[in-house]
Amino acid sequence: MTEYHSITDLTREFDVSTRTIRFYEDEGLIKPLRRGRTRLFRPSDRVLLKQILRGKRLGFSIAEIREIIEVYRASKGEEPQIRLMMARIQEKTAELEQKRRDIEETLAEMNAAEAQCITRLDEIGAAK
């Protein structure tokens, strides 16, 4: 017998709001069963929600998450989804590495500017 989860169960387990879960449902990422106004989440919906939240933590957009889910739903087996996920992870990693270089460069420029300010204050006799 399939065990169903309520929206409350999932909000507590994943520390998200009902609004968040409804948003993912509205986006078509999860599709719980309905009994009247009650949503019944299957174990597979729970796993999918876990993956969606992981994707968000990794910086994936809703469109990227949707693409990965659609590849999984359309393919036979996990290989195409895993390969797409690897490609997206590599892209995100490259973006983050570039941001790190940009931040390091900006910090170096700020440190140099601060050093110039300190030097100038010394020159005009207004040091700390």
N, C-alpha and C positions, 0 to 999 in steps of 0.2 A: 504494500500500500504506500502511495506517495505521501510524503509529509509536506504539508504546505506551510509557508511562513506568512505571517501578516506583515503589513507595512510597518507596524509598530515593532515587530520582532527585528526587522531589518534596520530600522532607524537606531534601535538600541545597539545592535551588534556592530554596525559600521559607524556609529556616531555621526549620522547625517540627518537632515530634516526630512519630513514627509514631502516637503516641497521639492527637495533634490531628487527624491525617487520618482515623484510625479513628473518632474522635468525630463528625466531619462526615459520615462514611459512615453511622454508626449513626443520626444525625439525619435521614438521607435527603437530605442536601444534595448529595452526590456519590454516584454509583453506578458504580463501576468494574466492569469485567468480571472474572470469576473463572475461574481455571484451577486447580482443586484449592484449595489454600490461598493461591495467589499472586493478588494483585490486579494487574490490568492497567488502567492509567489511559489513556484516550484523550486526544488533544489537547484535546477539549472539556471533559474532566474537569479538565485542567490549568488551562484558562482559568477554569472555574467556581471552582476552588480559589483562584486569584488574586483573583477577585472577592469570594469569601467573606472572605478575609483582609483585603482592602481595606475591606469592610463593617465588620469587627471593629475595624480601626484607626480608622474614622470613628465608632465608638461604637454601631453597630447591634447589637441583640440577635439571638440565633439565630432567634427568631420573626420579626423584621423581615426578616432575610436570607432566611428560608424564603419569606415572603410575596412578596418581590421575585422570587425564583427561580420560584415557582409561577406568577406572572403571566407571566413570560417563557415558561415551558413551555406555558402554556395559550393564549397569544395568538398571533395571526398578526402577526409583525413585532415590532419593538422599541418602538414608540411607547408602548403601555400600560406597559411596564416602565420606560421612561425617565421617563414622567410620574409613576409611583409613586415612583421613586427621587428625583425632584426634590421631591416632597411630603415624603418622609422626610428629605431633606437640609435642607429649610426648617424642619421641626420640630426637628431636631437643632441647627441653627444658632440658633433661637430659645431653646432650652434652654441652650445654651452662653453666649449673650449674657446671659441672666438670671443664670446662675451667675457670670459675670464681674461683673455689677452687684452681686450679693450679696457677692462677694469684695472688691470695691472698697469697699463700704459697711462691711464687717467690718474691713478694714484701716484705714479712716478712724477707726472707733470705737476700734480698738486704739491707734492713734497718739494719739488724744485722751486715752485713759486713761493712756497712758505719760506724756504731757505733764503731766497732772494729778498723777501720782505724783512727777515731777521737781519740779513746783511745790511740792508738799506737803513733799518732802524739804528744799527750800530754806527753806521757812517754819519747819521745826522744827530747822534748822541741821545737817542730816545730808546735805548735798549730796555728790555724788560725791567 
